[in-house]
Amino acid sequence: MKVLVVDDEVRLADALGELFRRNKIIADVVYEGEDGYFYAKKGDYDVVILDVMMPKMDGFEVVRRLREHKCNVPVLMLTAKDEVSSRVKGLDCGADDYLTKPFAGEELLARVRALARRQSEMVFDKISYCDITLDTSNYTLSCGQKSVSLGAKEYEIMRMFLSNPTQVISKDAIISKVWGLDVDITENNVEAYMSFLRKKLFFIGSKLTIMTKRLLGYYLEKESD
C-alpha cells in the first residue's frame, strides 16, 4: 500500500509518515496543499491523508480539484475542528472519511486500511479505454474481435493503467501494488512485464502502447496513424 500525507504541521506530518512506514506502508509526505494536489493527481496512491486547515490551498480545495480532475483516490481528511459543518463541507467536496485531531495512530491505520480495502473491492466487469477492454471476470484483454489472456500480474498492471489512463505510474507504485513490499523485485522485473504487455497490445491490434517516462514510470499512449 502507498499513501500520501498532506499537512502543514511538519512534525505531525513527519510522525504520520514514520507511523505508516513502521507498519510497512509506503508514505510520501508534503507540507502544502498545492504540493499535495500535484502529488495526488499522479494516481500512485491508495489513500491520501489530507489536513483541512492549510495556507494557500486548504484541504477542501485540494479534494475538490482532485475530483474535478477525475482522480478517485480515497481521501481521509484530518481536522482540528469537531464541527458538523466542517465535516459536511469536506464530504460534499469529495472526501471519503474524516478524523478529528487528536487521534490514536491505531485508528488512523484502521481507517486507511478500510478505505484502501473498499477501493480494491470496487469491482467492474469490464474496464475500457480508447480501443481496448479489460474483462475483470476472466483476465482477458480485447480490441475489437481479437482478445488475449493475461497472467495475474499482467492483469494487475493493466488494471492500474486503465484505472488511471492519463497518469504516469511509477515503478515503485507498480511493485507495491502487484508484488508487495516483502518481495525482492527489481526494476528489471517490472520492465519485463511491460514488454509482455506491449507485445499483447500489439497482438490484439490496439493503437495503445506502454511508454516509459525516464525516472518517473510508465503511461499509456495512443500510437499515431
C-alpha positions in Angstrom: 0.0 0.0 0.0 1.1 3.6 -0.7 -0.3 6.7 1.0 0.2 10.4 0.7 0.3 12.6 3.8 -0.5 16.3 3.3 -0.3 18.5 6.4 1.4 21.9 7.1 2.2 20.8 10.7 5.7 19.5 9.8 6.3 17.5 13.0 2.9 15.8 12.8 3.2 15.1 9.1 6.6 13.5 9.6 5.4 11.5 12.5 2.5 10.1 10.5 4.9 9.2 7.7 7.0 7.3 10.1 3.9 5.6 11.6 2.9 4.3 8.2 6.5 3.1 7.3 6.7 1.2 10.6 3.6 -0.6 9.5 5.0 -1.5 6.1 3.0 1.2 4.2 4.9 3.3 1.7 4.4 7.0 2.6 5.1 10.3 0.9 4.9 13.4 3.0 4.3 17.0 1.8 3.5 20.1 3.7 1.5 22.3 1.4 -1.9 21.9 -0.3 -0.6 22.7 -3.7 2.1 20.0 -3.4 -0.5 17.6 -2.2 -2.7 18.2 -5.2 0.1 17.7 -7.7 1.3 14.5 -6.0 -2.1 13.0 -5.5 -3.3 13.5 -9.1 -0.5 11.3 -10.3 -2.7 8.4 -9.4 0.0 6.5 -7.5 -1.7 6.4 -4.1 -4.1 4.0 -2.4 -5.2 6.7 0.1 -4.5 10.4 0.7 -4.5 11.7 4.2 -5.3 15.4 3.9 -5.3 18.2 6.6 -8.2 20.7 6.3 -6.6 23.9 7.5 -3.6 24.8 5.4 -2.4 28.1 3.9 -2.6 29.0 0.2 -4.7 25.9 -0.7 -6.7 24.3 2.0 -7.9 20.7 2.2 -11.3 21.4 0.8 -9.8 23.0 -2.3 -7.4 20.1 -2.8 -10.0 17.4 -2.7 -12.4 19.5 -4.9 -9.7 19.9 -7.6 -8.8 16.2 -7.4 -12.4 15.2 -8.1 -12.7 17.8 -10.9 -9.5 16.1 -12.3 -11.4 12.7 -12.2 -8.9 11.5 -9.6 -10.9 9.0 -7.5 -8.2 8.1 -4.9 -9.8 7.8 -1.4 -9.3 10.8 0.8 -9.2 10.9 4.6 -9.4 14.4 5.9 -7.9 15.5 9.2 -9.4 18.4 11.2 -8.8 20.1 14.5 -12.4 21.2 14.5 -15.1 18.8 15.5 -17.8 20.7 13.7 -20.6 19.1 11.7 -20.4 21.9 9.1 -16.7 21.2 8.5 -17.3 17.5 8.1 -20.2 18.1 5.8 -18.3 20.5 3.6 -15.4 18.1 3.3 -17.7 15.2 2.3 -19.5 17.4 -0.1 -16.2 18.3 -1.8 -15.5 14.6 -2.3 -13.7 13.3 0.8 -14.4 9.7 1.8 -13.8 9.9 5.6 -13.0 12.3 8.4 -10.8 12.1 11.5 -10.7 14.7 14.3 -7.3 15.7 15.9 -6.0 14.4 18.3 -6.5 10.8 17.2 -4.9 7.4 18.0 -2.5 6.1 15.5 -4.2 2.7 15.5 -7.5 4.3 14.5 -5.8 6.2 11.6 -4.2 3.0 10.4 -7.5 1.1 10.6 -9.4 3.8 8.7 -6.7 4.0 6.0 -6.8 0.2 5.5 -10.6 0.2 5.4 -10.5 2.9 2.6 -7.9 1.0 0.6 -9.8 -2.2 1.0 -13.1 -0.6 0.0 -11.4 0.8 -3.1 -9.9 -2.5 -4.1 -13.3 -4.2 -3.7 -15.0 -2.0 -6.2 -15.4 -4.5 -9.0 -16.3 -3.6 -12.5 -17.0 -6.4 -15.0 -15.2 -4.5 -17.8 -12.9 -1.5 -17.9 -12.5 0.2 -21.2 -10.2 2.9 -22.6 -9.5 4.0 -26.1 -9.8 0.8 -28.2 -9.2 -1.8 -25.5 -11.4 -3.5 -22.9 -10.2 -5.4 -19.8 -12.6 -8.1 -18.7 -12.1 -8.4 -14.9 -14.0 -11.7 -14.7 -11.7 -13.8 -16.9 -8.5 -11.7 -17.1 -9.0 -11.1 -20.8 -7.8 -8.0 -22.8 -9.6 -7.3 -26.1 -9.6 -4.9 -29.0 -12.4 -5.3 -31.4 -12.9 -9.0 -32.1 -9.4 -10.0 -31.0 -8.5 -10.9 -27.4 -5.7 -12.3 -25.3 -5.5 -13.8 -21.8 -3.4 -12.1 -19.2 -1.5 -13.6 -16.3 -2.3 -12.5 -12.8 0.4 -9.9 -12.6 -0.1 -8.7 -16.2 -3.8 -8.2 -15.3 -3.0 -6.2 -12.1 -0.6 -3.9 -14.0 -3.1 -3.4 -16.9 -5.8 -2.6 -14.4 -3.6 0.0 -12.8 -3.1 1.6 -16.3 -6.8 1.5 -17.2 -7.9 2.9 -13.8 -5.5 5.9 -14.3 -5.3 6.1 -18.1 -3.9 9.6 -18.3 -1.4 9.2 -15.5 2.3 8.2 -15.3 2.6 5.3 -12.9 5.8 4.9 -11.0 7.8 1.6 -10.8 7.6 1.8 -7.0 3.8 2.0 -7.2 3.6 -1.0 -9.5 5.9 -3.1 -7.4 4.0 -2.2 -4.2 0.6 -2.9 -5.8 1.5 -6.1 -7.7 4.2 -7.8 -5.7 4.0 -6.2 -2.3 6.7 -4.8 0.0 8.1 -8.1 1.3 9.2 -9.5 -2.1 12.6 -8.8 -3.6 11.7 -7.4 -7.0 14.0 -5.3 -9.2 13.1 -2.7 -11.8 14.2 -5.3 -14.5 11.3 -7.5 -13.4 8.9 -4.6 -13.9 10.4 -3.8 -17.4 10.0 -7.5 -18.4 6.2 -7.3 -17.6 5.9 -4.1 -19.6 7.5 -5.9 -22.5 5.0 -8.7 -22.2 2.1 -6.3 -22.2 3.4 -4.3 -25.1 3.5 -7.5 -27.2 0.0 -8.4 -26.2 -1.4 -5.0 -27.1 0.3 -5.3 -30.5 -1.1 -8.8 -30.9 -4.7 -7.7 -30.4 -4.2 -4.8 -32.8 -4.6 -2.0 -30.3 -3.3 1.5 -31.1 -2.3 1.8 -27.5 1.2 1.1 -26.2 3.1 1.4 -22.9 5.6 4.2 -22.9 8.4 4.9 -20.5 8.9 8.3 -18.9 12.5 8.4 -17.7 12.9 8.5 -13.9 9.1 8.7 -13.5 7.5 5.5 -14.7 5.1 4.2 -17.4 2.0 5.5 -19.1 -0.4 4.6 -21.9 -0.1 6.4 -25.2 -2.0 6.1 -28.5 0.3 5.5 -31.4 -0.1 7.9 -34.3 -1.7 6.6 -37.5 
